[in-house]
Amino acid sequence: MRHTADTTYTLIQGWIPSAHHVVSPNYNARPAEAEPNLIVVHNISLPPGEFGGGYINALFTNCLDPAVHPYFAEICDLRVSSHFLISRGGELTQYVATDDRAWHAGHSEWCGRGNCNDFSIGIELEGTDDEPYAEEQYAVLVQLIDLLQREYPSIAADAIVGHSDIAPGRKTDPGPAFDWPKLWAQLRLERSQQGRAT
């Protein structure tokens, strides 16, 4: 299902019903009383720099065929996941319930707290560090973040970060091509239209 700026999301028991669901086995329970209070924006493309093809779903479900591409042989044994993926065309896929811990952050730290998987929600954008992201992706990302902040009020405006912010020197995504000012402006517009504080 292609999502747009007019799409309204709801969350039921940690799942967005209107998203495409591809359930990943790569998750576990969050620590007791650990509610999400951080959103981490990533990028991913498989093979690197190529879009489409279903290989991201395969990676997150441990089905990536190492014979398809040389790079896949390097990563096929990884056990990783994300809560969400937004494709270049604005399709939203969910792999893990938001109440559970997806395995997206790796070695990470935010505001003195390590193991960011414990308290974060991971959102993958299909893309690369240096290729502009699609307008459809920003539109869906705004709707998704707005929903998550309503469902989890402890996610503050300054707790929406890139993977590079929680793993500096190790990760670079979503990269310089990601337009943070555009995201903030669109979030402010969304909230003003709803009559909510920014």
C-alpha positions as a Python dict, from the first residue, in 0.01 Angstrom:
ca = {
    (1, 'M'): (0, 0, 0),
    (2, 'R'): (138, 338, -99),
    (3, 'H'): (110, 596, 176),
    (4, 'T'): (84, 972, 132),
    (5, 'A'): (80, 1289, 337),
    (6, 'D'): (-295, 1237, 381),
    (7, 'T'): (-251, 891, 531),
    (8, 'T'): (-362, 866, 893),
    (9, 'Y'): (-193, 599, 1100),
    (10, 'T'): (-316, 420, 1409),
    (11, 'L'): (-128, 186, 1639),
    (12, 'I'): (-295, -125, 1782),
    (13, 'Q'): (-92, -340, 2020),
    (14, 'G'): (226, -205, 1870),
    (15, 'W'): (128, -260, 1505),
    (16, 'I'): (6, -18, 1238),
    (17, 'P'): (-281, -202, 1066),
    (18, 'S'): (-242, -18, 735),
    (19, 'A'): (130, -96, 704),
    (20, 'H'): (261, -398, 517),
    (21, 'H'): (359, -652, 781),
    (22, 'V'): (669, -868, 736),
    (23, 'V'): (728, -1022, 1077),
    (24, 'S'): (1095, -1049, 1168),
    (25, 'P'): (1222, -1313, 1411),
    (26, 'N'): (1498, -1072, 1512),
    (27, 'Y'): (1352, -904, 1818),
    (28, 'N'): (1297, -957, 2188),
    (29, 'A'): (1124, -792, 2481),
    (30, 'R'): (1234, -454, 2603),
    (31, 'P'): (1366, -438, 2960),
    (32, 'A'): (1099, -405, 3224),
    (33, 'E'): (940, -59, 3228),
    (34, 'A'): (1148, 55, 2928),
    (35, 'E'): (908, 259, 2714),
    (36, 'P'): (1035, 401, 2385),
    (37, 'N'): (1163, 757, 2421),
    (38, 'L'): (1391, 778, 2116),
    (39, 'I'): (1340, 751, 1739),
    (40, 'V'): (1640, 653, 1528),
    (41, 'V'): (1639, 725, 1153),
    (42, 'H'): (1853, 493, 940),
    (43, 'N'): (1906, 424, 572),
    (44, 'I'): (1945, 96, 390),
    (45, 'S'): (1979, -23, 32),
    (46, 'L'): (2044, -377, -88),
    (47, 'P'): (2261, -423, -282),
    (48, 'P'): (2429, -98, -178),
    (49, 'G'): (2300, 189, -391),
    (50, 'E'): (2019, -17, -546),
    (51, 'F'): (1652, 7, -460),
    (52, 'G'): (1366, -242, -473),
    (53, 'G'): (1400, -615, -511),
    (54, 'G'): (1281, -733, -171),
    (55, 'Y'): (1628, -789, -30),
    (56, 'I'): (1568, -575, 278),
    (57, 'N'): (1276, -796, 374),
    (58, 'A'): (1499, -1097, 318),
    (59, 'L'): (1772, -955, 542),
    (60, 'F'): (1532, -879, 826),
    (61, 'T'): (1379, -1228, 806),
    (62, 'N'): (1711, -1416, 781),
    (63, 'C'): (1642, -1527, 423),
    (64, 'L'): (1907, -1333, 231),
    (65, 'D'): (2066, -1553, -35),
    (66, 'P'): (2446, -1505, -33),
    (67, 'A'): (2469, -1627, -392),
    (68, 'V'): (2269, -1335, -532),
    (69, 'H'): (2532, -1064, -475),
    (70, 'P'): (2886, -1063, -332),
    (71, 'Y'): (2786, -816, -60),
    (72, 'F'): (2512, -1048, 59),
    (73, 'A'): (2772, -1310, 149),
    (74, 'E'): (2918, -1059, 395),
    (75, 'I'): (2591, -980, 572),
    (76, 'C'): (2367, -1286, 532),
    (77, 'D'): (2449, -1414, 882),
    (78, 'L'): (2360, -1087, 1053),
    (79, 'R'): (2058, -1101, 1279),
    (80, 'V'): (1915, -753, 1250),
    (81, 'S'): (1580, -582, 1213),
    (82, 'S'): (1404, -249, 1235),
    (83, 'H'): (1057, -156, 1343),
    (84, 'F'): (978, 15, 1011),
    (85, 'L'): (1097, 63, 654),
    (86, 'I'): (982, 343, 423),
    (87, 'S'): (1051, 260, 59),
    (88, 'R'): (1143, 510, -211),
    (89, 'G'): (781, 516, -323),
    (90, 'G'): (643, 575, 27),
    (91, 'E'): (535, 222, 113),
    (92, 'L'): (546, 154, 485),
    (93, 'T'): (654, -190, 607),
    (94, 'Q'): (656, -296, 971),
    (95, 'Y'): (874, -581, 1099),
    (96, 'V'): (856, -559, 1478),
    (97, 'A'): (590, -429, 1718),
    (98, 'T'): (683, -94, 1867),
    (99, 'D'): (646, -233, 2219),
    (100, 'D'): (920, -487, 2142),
    (101, 'R'): (1292, -434, 2093),
    (102, 'A'): (1410, -447, 1732),
    (103, 'W'): (1780, -502, 1664),
    (104, 'H'): (1868, -191, 1466),
    (105, 'A'): (2104, 26, 1671),
    (106, 'G'): (2398, -200, 1752),
    (107, 'H'): (2663, -58, 1985),
    (108, 'S'): (2513, 281, 2065),
    (109, 'E'): (2467, 552, 2325),
    (110, 'W'): (2230, 845, 2370),
    (111, 'C'): (2245, 1099, 2652),
    (112, 'G'): (2464, 870, 2858),
    (113, 'R'): (2249, 561, 2808),
    (114, 'G'): (2389, 267, 2618),
    (115, 'N'): (2209, -11, 2432),
    (116, 'C'): (1971, 219, 2247),
    (117, 'N'): (1769, -76, 2120),
    (118, 'D'): (1626, -96, 2472),
    (119, 'F'): (1443, 235, 2447),
    (120, 'S'): (1426, 332, 2079),
    (121, 'I'): (1217, 279, 1769),
    (122, 'G'): (1409, 224, 1446),
    (123, 'I'): (1291, 362, 1112),
    (124, 'E'): (1478, 262, 796),
    (125, 'L'): (1456, 479, 486),
    (126, 'E'): (1538, 304, 162),
    (127, 'G'): (1828, 514, 45),
    (128, 'T'): (2193, 606, 74),
    (129, 'D'): (2389, 875, 254),
    (130, 'D'): (2442, 1085, -58),
    (131, 'E'): (2128, 1042, -270),
    (132, 'P'): (1833, 1272, -197),
    (133, 'Y'): (1541, 1102, -30),
    (134, 'A'): (1202, 1101, -201),
    (135, 'E'): (926, 1343, -108),
    (136, 'E'): (702, 1043, -46),
    (137, 'Q'): (946, 922, 217),
    (138, 'Y'): (941, 1251, 405),
    (139, 'A'): (560, 1259, 395),
    (140, 'V'): (530, 910, 542),
    (141, 'L'): (807, 972, 794),
    (142, 'V'): (626, 1280, 925),
    (143, 'Q'): (302, 1086, 968),
    (144, 'L'): (484, 800, 1137),
    (145, 'I'): (679, 1019, 1378),
    (146, 'D'): (364, 1214, 1463),
    (147, 'L'): (185, 890, 1551),
    (148, 'L'): (475, 759, 1758),
    (149, 'Q'): (504, 1082, 1955),
    (150, 'R'): (132, 1074, 2029),
    (151, 'E'): (149, 711, 2140),
    (152, 'Y'): (472, 755, 2335),
    (153, 'P'): (469, 1110, 2480),
    (154, 'S'): (816, 1066, 2629),
    (155, 'I'): (963, 1091, 2275),
    (156, 'A'): (1064, 1457, 2276),
    (157, 'A'): (1141, 1666, 1969),
    (158, 'D'): (1514, 1642, 2038),
    (159, 'A'): (1489, 1264, 2066),
    (160, 'I'): (1451, 1213, 1691),
    (161, 'V'): (1803, 1136, 1574),
    (162, 'G'): (2009, 967, 1308),
    (163, 'H'): (2198, 642, 1350),
    (164, 'S'): (2513, 852, 1323),
    (165, 'D'): (2409, 1043, 1636),
    (166, 'I'): (2399, 734, 1856),
    (167, 'A'): (2694, 554, 1694),
    (168, 'P'): (2933, 832, 1585),
    (169, 'G'): (3240, 711, 1405),
    (170, 'R'): (3076, 377, 1339),
    (171, 'K'): (2766, 477, 1143),
    (172, 'T'): (2698, 764, 902),
    (173, 'D'): (2329, 722, 816),
    (174, 'P'): (2095, 875, 724),
    (175, 'G'): (2379, 1085, 584),
    (176, 'P'): (2416, 1438, 447),
    (177, 'A'): (2143, 1378, 188),
    (178, 'F'): (1881, 1365, 462),
    (179, 'D'): (1717, 1706, 503),
    (180, 'W'): (1663, 1751, 875),
    (181, 'P'): (1529, 2109, 843),
    (182, 'K'): (1266, 1980, 600),
    (183, 'L'): (1162, 1712, 849),
    (184, 'W'): (1132, 1963, 1135),
    (185, 'A'): (933, 2206, 917),
    (186, 'Q'): (693, 1936, 801),
    (187, 'L'): (645, 1811, 1157),
    (188, 'R'): (566, 2165, 1275),
    (189, 'L'): (315, 2206, 993),
    (190, 'E'): (151, 1873, 1076),
    (191, 'R'): (112, 1968, 1439),
    (192, 'S'): (-15, 2316, 1365),
    (193, 'Q'): (-280, 2169, 1137),
    (194, 'Q'): (-385, 1944, 1422),
    (195, 'G'): (-385, 2234, 1666),
    (196, 'R'): (-111, 2073, 1874),
    (197, 'A'): (197, 2236, 2024),
    (198, 'T'): (526, 2191, 1841),
}
